[in-house]
Amino acid sequence: MKLKFIGTSSGQTTLTRNHSSLFFQLGSTNILIDVGDGISKALLHQNVDHNLIDKIIISHFHSDHLAGLPSLLTQMIIAKRRKAIEIYTHKSLLKTLIRFLESSFLFIDKYDFEIKITGFENDKEINLSDELKFISKQNSHITNKRNVDIQDLEFMSVSFLFKVNDKNIIYTADIGCNEDLYLFKNYNSELYITESTHITLNQIEQFELVQNPKKIVLTHINSSDEKLLSDWYQGLPFNKKQKITIAEDGLEINLI
């Protein structure tokens, strides 16, 4: 299995990083996780053909994780795609996603390829292929802090556990607090991918000591934190540097 970081920035747009997105390749299955603003160009920069993508999984609906979806589907339409694509989101957000696409004049049953939208439930295993499954858990990143009341709008953000044969990959996506790092604490992880915007470096170090994943990758990086992260990393002991990676766009990780 190969994992490629298409984008590693936070919600802040920068010249050096694209918005957060991950690309999984396992056999003939190609999965894109999150599709923020600029995803179509980001895929071009990383030499990933958008027509290879079989499935898209969305962690939450902030613009740096969702806003590029209409543009990406438009590129597929322009390219005269024929292969079906399946888009996964939490079941509470299905109506919101369809309305979002329709507001961009994208109608999922009007093209030469099938656009299937599937809702998943938290804590229930979803099969992506014979070898790849995932489980989602709600985290605290999105809350109704402004006390708004909009019909059919759910305040939902999730983290993922991907099961690849006998290996576990955890991807926090955006989280709200340190406790969200431990949502999958009962699972050993081959690879733990965490955002770095909404938690502290001390909390990451403590998590590493408690959970001891084989490898940690930090992503979702604020441009204002680049030097802080670099200085922190340079100060780590050698054995920790072997275990922790600060992601950059284009980083590839192979899991055998």
PyMOL commands that set and color helices and strands:
alter all, ss='L'
color gray80, all
select helices_A, chain A and resi 39-45+50-52+63-66+69-78+91-103+178-182+201-211+223-234+238-243
alter helices_A, ss='H'
color red, helices_A
select strands_A, chain A and resi 2-7+21-26+29-33+55-57+85-90+115-120+126-127+132-138+158-164+167-171+191-195+216-219+244-246+252-254
alter strands_A, ss='S'
color yellow, strands_A
deselect
rebuild
show_as cartoon
